[in-house]
Amino acid sequence: MMAIWKSWYRGNVNDFHYFNMKMADSTTKRCERLTMNMPKKVCEDFAKLLWSEKVQIKLDKKKNTERLLEVLDSKENNFKVNFPDFLERVFALGTGVTVEYKKNGKSLIDFIDGDVVIPYKYTNSYINGLITISRFTEGSDTKKKYFTHITYHEFNGNKYTKLNELYISETETTLGKEINFNDMFPDVLEFEEFDTDNPHFQVWEPVVANNFDTDSPMGISIFANQIDKFKAIDTTYDSFNREFRTGKKRVLIDRTAVKKKTEVDSDGNINYVSYFDNNDEVYVAIAGMENQPVKEIDFKLRYQEHINSINAHLNYISAGVGLGQNYYNFNGQGVKTATEVVSENSDTYRTKKHHETMVNDCLYGLIKAICEIEKIPFKTINIVFDDSIIEDENALIQRGLELYQNKVISLEKFMKKYLHYEDSEIQEEMAKIENENKLVQPAGMDFFGMEQETESQEEEVVEEG
């Protein structure tokens, strides 16, 4: 399954985005279906929702925090760049692993994708034994050798062990035979053991139940159950683009008109003249139009219908992954993400907090491992996430009310966006408000204290003019 998720994240799924189409002349043409690449977009947005430069990592002492951040922000680790990229791939593939170790006197972090990880020891979803796999080659094409480096990571409550193995093969598809690890890597220990209550590896998974293999401790992609929706939206988006290609204005002319004709100039030179540009796609030459006027065909583009359909699919996708409806919007040029502040009662907020528990736990283990390797003393590790996009519901309503009172938005927009009314409820409430205004409000005032022009006022303005 992970290979399928990876292909959707990459943006090209061979058995979907490439297909054979039968043409009008019965020939078959290989076609490419355009994609909006929403799997990539969804994973990007989850990473942005959970991680930003505003997230704070602090130890109990300032100088120790500074030492920790020096390690994280080193040229090799580049945590500010590599970590959000890694987190994005965790949500795409369903699993990722970080490993902390020391090499040449520097503490390093490996960010490992889930498709090269195999768990072998676990309880429920807690993995305390896993294999990471990396491959490399040596030699020319005719004498190429394939090497497979396998590392066993295991944690047994108070010991973390790490075992390296190396295999060589003459073919890419086989593991081959084991060779001496230190012959290839003389500066790396084949086996290491650490007395610690914290493993030097962490397994990152989206907080979503694995409904594909309920016995597996591996996670699933955040969009694992949205594949059909991605197919639907890419089909619609491809149709949207084809609408402009195939729906362009056409001019039908007789095919004899596109043939070049000979003309003799005043000097007796023969010139070949064409009255139509053969490279202009607007002209379509057909047989049987002799002595008939040129016929113009102007197709009606279903522009808005396609946009409405794409936005409906976007709502299905955003709701399906937990971001709530209206998180995405397509305007005909591209997909935009909701930029307004998120309320505490929204699906987006609940989903953010849901996945923050995983990020917090894994990040805590990573920081603790770095502190142990670097011998940085600490009593507490404090991770403060960025909640600047979150605002409580009452504050949102108050902000919306101010916008309405300042005539920035309409009453209908206020009720729909800030009070979350359905269209039918809005009409019903507006009718009630109108009746109440007539009964209890002074002339010229609405239910919210807004001044309104009366008919008499309008008449006075007309008379003055």
N, C-alpha and C positions, 0 to 999 in steps of 0.2 A: 504493500500500500504506500510505503514511504516514497517509492519511485514515482508513483502516480502523483502524489502531492507535490513532489519536487518538480515534475514536468509542468504542472499547473502554475506553480510559483515562478518557474522560469518563463512561462508565457507561451510556449509552443508545445502542444500535445499532438503528437504525430497522428493518432487515429481520430482526431477531431478537427484540428485546425488545418489539416491538409486532406483534401477529398477529391473524388472524381465527379465531374459534372458532365452530363450528356447534353451536347449542343443541338441546335436546330437542324444541322446537317447530319445528325446521327453520329458525329465524331465525339470522342471523349477527351475532355480537357482537365488537366491537373490544376486544381485551384487552391488558393490559400484563404482561409477564413480569418478576417481581422479580429483582433482581441482588444478588450479594454484592460486586460491584465489586472482584474480586480483581486485575485488571490494575493498578488504582490502588494497592492494598495492596502488591503485589509491588514496584512502582517506589518506593514510599515506603520499603520495607524495604531496598532496595538503596542508596538515598541515605543512610539511617541507618547502614547497615553500613560505608559508605565514608567518611562524614563526620560529625563531631560537634564539639562545642565543645572537645574535648580535643586535636584536631589542632593541631600547633604549626608555625608558619611563622617561620623565623628567618634573618636575615642575619648576616654575620660580626661586625657591631658592634651593640650594643644600641640606640644612639640612631637608627641607620638602620632597625632593625626597628620602632621606635616610629613613625617617619615613615611607613613602609610601611603599618603597621596603621591609622594615622590616615586614610590614603587609602581603604583597603579598608572601614573601618568608618564612613566619612562618611555623612551622611544620604542622599545621592544613591545611593551604591553599596550600603550596608547589606548587606555581604557575608555576614554571619552568617545573615541571613534569606534573601536572594535566591539565594545560591549553592546551598544544599541544595535549594531549590525548583527551580532550573534543572537540577541534577543529576538530580532525579526525572524531569523532562520529557525529559532526554537518554535515560534508560532506557526511557521510554514511546515516544518517537518514533524513537529510533535514532540521532539526530544533533542536535547543538546547537552553536552558535558563540558565542564571546565576542569582543568587539572593544573595544580600549582606545584612548582618544583624549582630547584636551584641549578643553574648552569653557568659555568665560568664566573662564579661569584655574584651572579645576578638572579633575583627572584623573578620567575617568568610565569605567565598564564597562557595555557593552550585553550583555545576556543574550538571545540570539536563538534561537528554536525552529527546528528543522530543516525545518519545512514552508514556511518563507519563505527557504530557502537553496538556491542552485543552484551546484554546482561546475562550473567550465569548464576548469580546468587542474590536472592531477594525474598522479602517477606511482604505479602500484599503488594503495594506499589512502592515500597521502600527498597531501593537497590543498593546493596553494599558489596557487590562484586560484579565487575564488568570488564570487557575487553575493548580496547580501542585499536583500530587497524589503519595503517598508512602504507602506501605503496610508492615505489620509485623504480626507475630503470637505469641501466648502465649499458654502454656499448652502442654500436651502430645498428642500423636496421637489420642487417643480415646476421649480426652476432649479439643481438639485444638480449639482456638478461633482466628478469623481473624479480624484484625484491619485495617481500611483504614483512613489515615490522608490526608485530603483535605485542601489546602491552597489557598485562593483567593488573588491575587495580582491585584491592580487596581491603575491607575494613571489618575488624572483628571486635568492636567495642573498645579496646584499648591499644590496638595495633593497626597500623596502616602498612600494607606491603605492596611492593611494586616489582613485577617480574617482566623482563624484556626477552622476546624471542625473535629470531630472524630466519626467514625462509627464502630460498632462491629457486627460480623456475625458468625454463626456456620458453614457456608459453604464458600468455596473459591470463588465461582462464583457470590455471591450476596453482595450488599453493606451493608445490614443489617440496624440496627436502630442507630440513633445518640445518643451519650452519652456525658456527660460533659467532655469537653476537658481538663480542669485543674485537673480533678481527675487522669488523666494519666500523665499530664505534668504540675505539680504545679508551676514550675519555668519559664514557658513560657506564655507570655501574649496571651490571646485568640484573642484580637483585638488590633491593633496598627494603629496610624495615624501620619503622618509626614508632616509638612509644607515644601515643597521643589519644586523646578522647575525641578527636575531630579528623575525619578523613581529608586528604588533600585532593579530593575531587568532589564535584557536585553534579547532580543530575537535574536538569531543568526541563519541566514539562508544563504545558498549559493546563489549567485546572478544569479539565473536561474529561468525563468518563470515557474510557476506551470501549466503544460499542462495536468495534470491528473484531477485537480479540479480548474478551473479558478476562481471560487468564493471563494476559501479558502485562508486565509492569511498565511497558513502554507507553508513552503518551501518544495522542493523535493530533493531527494538524487542527488548528482553530477553524479551518474551512473544510475539514474532512467530510462533513455532511452537507456541504453546499455545492458539490460538483455539478449537480443537475441545474442549479440556478446559474452557475457560471456558464454552462453551455447555452442556457436560454438567453442570457444577456449578451454573450458574444454573437449568437445567431442574429439577435435583433440589431446589435451594433453594426455587424457586417451588412445587414440589409439596409440599415440607415445610410451607410456609405455607398452601397450599390445604387440606392435610390438616386443619388446625384450623378453617378456614372451612366446608368442606363436610362435615367429619366430626363436627360438633356434634350433640348429642342432638336428636332430633326427636320431636314428639308428633302423631300423625295423628288428625284429627277430621273429622267430616262437615262439608261446606262450609255446610250450613244452620245449623250451630252458631255460625258467626261473624256471621250476620246479626243485626242489632239487632232486638229485640222490644219491643213496646209494653207498658207497664205503667201502670195508673192508681193514683195514690196516694190517701190518705184524703181529700184535698181535691178530688179529681176531676181533678187535673192529669195529663196524659199525658206519660210519660217514655220515652225510647228507651234500652234497656238492652242492653249486650253482655256476655256471660259470658266472653268471651275478649279479650285485648288484641291487636288487629289488628297492632300494631307489634312484637309479640314474635315473633322469628324462630323460636322453638322450635316454634310451632304451624304445621302444614301442613294446609290444608283441601283435602280431596279428595272426589270424588263416590262414592256407593255405600256409605257407612258408616252408613246409617240403622239405628237400633236396635242398633248394635254398640258395644262398649266402646271407650274411648279407647285407642289403641295407641301404645306408646312404642318408638322405635327408637334404640338407643344404639350408635353405630359404634365399632369398635375402632381407635384411632389407631396408625399405624405410626411411632411417635415414634423409637424407637431405630434402626429400620431406615434411616430417613432420615438420622439423625446419622452412622451408620456409613458410609453411602454418600457423604455430603458429606466426611467425613474421608478416605475413600479417594481422592476427587477432589483434595482438598487435597494429599495425598501425591504424586499424579501431577504436579500443578502445581509444587510446591516442588522435586521432583526434576528436573523438566524445565527449570527456570530455573537450576539449579545450587545451590540452597539445601539440598539433601538432604531425606530423608524426615523426617516428624514435625516439620518446622519450624513448621507451622501446626496448630492444633487448633480444632475447632468443638464447642462445648458445648451447643448449642441456643439460645443467646442471642447469640452473636457469635464472631468468629474471634480467637483469641489467638495471639500469636507466641511462639516458644520464648524463654524468658528466661534459661535456664541458660547457663553459660559454654561457649563453643565450643572443641572440642579442635583441636589442630594437624593431626590426621589426618582431620578431617571435611570433607565436601563444601563446607560453608559457608565454612570457613577458606580452602580452596583457591580458591573462587570469589572471595572477598574479595581475596585477594592477586593473583588474575588481573586483576581490574579496577582494582586500585590502580595498576598500571603506567600505564594510560591517564590516570587522574586526576593522578598525579604529574607526568607529562610535560606535560600541558596546563596544569596549575597553575604549573609552573615557567616555562613560556613567558609566562603571564599576569603573574606577579610580575616577571619580567625586563622585560616591556614597560612596566609601571607604573614601575619603577625608572628606565628610560630616559626616559620622559616627564617624570617628576618630578625627574630628575637626582639620584637617590639612589645614591651610590656603594656598590658591593658587590664582594666577591671570591667569596663562596659564598652559595648559597641552600639552606637546609636545611628539608625538609618531613618532619615526623615524624607518622605516622598513629597513630590510637588503636587499640591492640591489647589494651585492658583486658578485652575479652570473650573473649580467646583464652587458653587454658591448655593446657600440654603434657599428653599422654595419661597419663603416669605420675602426675602430680599429680591428675588427675581420678580415676584408679583409687584412689589413696590417700584422696582425699576421700570417695569412695563407700564404701570399706572402713570408714572412721571412722563414717560414718552407719549402716552395718550393725552395727558393734560397739556403737554407742550405742543400738541398737534403734529407730532412726528409720525405717529402711527394712528390707524383708525381704530374705532371701538371693536370692530369685527376682528382685526388683527390682534388686538390686545386679548380678547376672549379666547381666540384660537391658540395663540402662541404661549401666552402666560397663564391662562386658566385651563388650558388643555380641553376646551369644549369641542364637541363634534359640530359639523355644519348645521345639523338639524337642531341641536341644542342652542346654537348661536341665534338662529332665527327665532326660536321660542323665547329665549331670554331677552332679546332685543325688543320683541313685541311687549313683553311684560314691563321692561324698563320704560318704554314709550308711554304705556298706560299709567305707570307710577309717576312719571314726570308730569303728566297732565293733572294728577290728583294732588301731589304733595310739593312739587317744586315751583318756585316763583317763575313768572314768565321770563323766558330768555335764558333759563338755566337747565342743564341736563342732570341726570342722576348722579354724575360724578362732580358736579359743581362747575361744569364747563359752560361758558356763555354761548348761546346760540342766537342767530339772527331770526327775528320774528318776521312775519309777512308785512306788518306795519312798518318795521324798520327798512325792509327792502323797498317798500313803496316810497318812503321818505327819500331814500337815496335816488330813486328814479326821478322824483319830482325835482330834487335839487339839480339834477343833471339837466 
